[in-house]
Amino acid sequence: MLDSIPLFPGLPGGPELLIVLLIIVLLFGANKLPQLARSSGQAMGEFRRGREEIEDELKKGAEEGEGDDEEEDETEAEAEATETEAENKQ
């Protein structure tokens, strides 16, 4: 039978995380880790704020679009009423 190879082997466990942390400390140094964590946290916060702004704009655009449809319906109804009145007068 064919053995399937998983595309995502899973999350790293304890020993793998220790090795990754050791490599990070060696690359950046122990003194730079707090600065690295702070800057990555700030970047994540900016990303979250940008995403929320875009979501708000999309919601406002959808609400305005619905309002425009209602106004068009009212305008069409008024036009039909005016046409009906004109026909009745004739």
N, C-alpha and C positions, 0 to 999 in steps of 0.2 A: 504494500500500500504506500501511497504518497504521504510523507510526513510534512505537515505544514510548518512553515517557519513564521513565527509571530513577527508582525511589523514593529510592534512596540513590546519589547521584552519585559517591561514593568518598571516600577520606580526603584531607584537604588536603595539598598538596605543600609544598615548601620556601618559595616566596614567600607562600603563604597562612599558613603557620605564623609567619613573621616578622611579618606584619601583625597576627595575633592576639596575639603576644607584645608588640608595640609598643602595642597598645590596652590590654593588661593593665597594662603599665608606666605608661601615661598615667592609667589609672583609679585604680590603687592606689598608685602611687609606688614608686620603687626601694627605699626604706627599709622598706616594708611587705611586700614580696614574701617575705622569709624567714619572717616571722611567718605569712603566709598559707599558705605551703607547710607549715610546721610544724603549724599547726592542721588543715589538710586531711589531713595524714598521721596525726595523732592520731585524727581522726574515722574514717578508713578502718580504723585498728587497732581502735577500739571496735566498729565495724560487724562486722569479721571475728570478734572475740571473741564478740559476741552471736550471730552465725550459728553458730559452733562450739558454743556452749552449747545452742542450740535443737536442733542436730543430735544432740548427746549425749543430750538429754532424749528425743528421738524414738526413738533407738536403745534407750535403757533401757526406754521404754514398750513397744517392740516385743518386747524380750527378756522383759519381765514378762508380756506377753500370751501369749507362747509357753509360758512356765512355768505360767500359769494353765490353759491347755488341757491340759497334761500332768497336772496335779493333778486336773482334772475327769475325765480319762480313767481315772486310777487309782481315783478315788472311785466311778465308775460300775462299774468292774470289780469292786471290792470288794462293791458292792451286789448285783451279779449273782451273785457267788459265794455271798453270804449267802442269797439267794433260792433258789439251787440246793440249798444244804445244807438249807434248811428244807423244800423239796419232797421231798428224799431221805429225811428223817426221817419224813415222813408216810407 
